[in-house]
Amino acid sequence: MENDISLEAAKKMVKESGKKFVWVGAEAHFSIAKNALEAGNDEIMCINPRQLLSIEDPKKLEGAVFVCYHGNTSGAVVNYLNKAKVQSYNLKGGITSIVGEIF
């Protein structure tokens, strides 16, 4: 996918741009994602993909790096946002590319 981004590039982008990682997996696994990404509270948020359909201003997510378990759901979210003219990125391989198959 053209908007896939490596972990190293994603971390650099988040640090330098002030944008966020956005976890789109189960809220119960948010802390696992946060720890795996080594992201501070101001660098990561959790959102249910269905919430995107009713979000008032999707432009607030411009430049965000979306993360899920394997990169499939976050990839679909990124495609949806990019079609809505909101540039965003997908962490290639998802969280399992960092910690392996634990879910």
C-alpha positions in Angstrom: 0.0 0.0 0.0 1.3 3.4 -0.9 0.5 4.9 2.6 2.2 2.1 4.5 4.9 3.4 6.8 7.7 1.6 8.7 7.9 1.8 12.5 11.0 3.9 12.4 9.5 6.4 9.9 6.2 6.5 11.9 8.0 7.2 15.2 10.0 10.0 13.5 6.9 11.5 12.0 5.0 11.5 15.3 7.9 13.0 17.2 8.7 15.7 14.6 5.2 16.6 13.5 3.2 16.5 16.7 0.7 14.1 15.0 -0.5 11.0 16.8 -0.5 7.2 16.5 -4.2 6.1 16.4 -4.9 2.6 17.7 -8.0 1.1 16.0 -8.0 -2.2 17.8 -9.8 -3.3 20.9 -9.7 -0.7 23.7 -8.6 -3.5 26.1 -5.3 -3.8 24.0 -4.6 -0.1 23.8 -2.0 -0.3 26.6 -0.1 -3.1 24.7 0.0 -0.9 21.6 1.1 2.1 23.5 3.9 0.2 25.2 5.0 -1.5 21.9 5.1 1.8 20.1 6.9 3.4 23.1 4.4 6.3 22.8 3.6 8.9 25.4 0.1 9.8 26.4 0.2 12.8 24.1 1.4 10.7 21.1 -1.3 8.1 20.9 -5.1 7.8 21.0 -7.6 5.1 20.7 -10.6 5.2 18.3 -13.2 2.8 17.2 -13.2 2.6 13.3 -17.0 3.0 13.3 -16.6 6.4 15.0 -14.9 7.7 11.9 -18.2 7.6 10.1 -19.6 10.2 12.4 -16.6 12.3 13.2 -17.3 16.0 12.8 -14.0 17.1 11.5 -11.9 14.3 10.0 -9.2 16.8 9.1 -8.2 16.6 12.8 -6.7 13.2 11.9 -4.5 14.7 9.1 -1.1 13.2 9.3 -1.9 10.5 11.9 -0.4 7.1 11.8 -3.1 4.4 12.2 -2.2 1.1 13.9 -4.1 -2.1 14.4 -3.2 -5.8 14.9 -1.9 -6.7 11.5 -2.3 -3.5 9.4 -5.5 -4.5 7.7 -8.1 -2.5 9.6 -5.9 0.5 9.9 -5.1 0.2 6.2 -8.8 0.3 5.4 -9.2 3.4 7.7 -6.3 5.1 5.9 -7.9 4.3 2.5 -11.2 5.7 3.7 -9.6 8.9 5.0 -7.4 9.4 2.0 -10.5 9.2 -0.2 -12.0 11.9 2.0 -8.8 14.0 1.2 -7.4 13.5 4.7 -3.7 12.4 4.3 -2.9 9.6 6.8 -0.6 6.6 7.2 -0.8 2.9 8.1 1.8 1.2 10.2 3.0 -1.5 7.9 2.3 -5.0 9.4 0.5 -3.5 12.4 1.5 -4.1 16.0 2.4 -7.7 15.3 5.3 -6.5 13.2 6.7 -5.2 16.5 5.8 -7.7 19.2 4.9 -10.8 17.1 1.7 -12.8 17.2 0.3 -12.3 20.7 -3.4 -11.6 20.0 
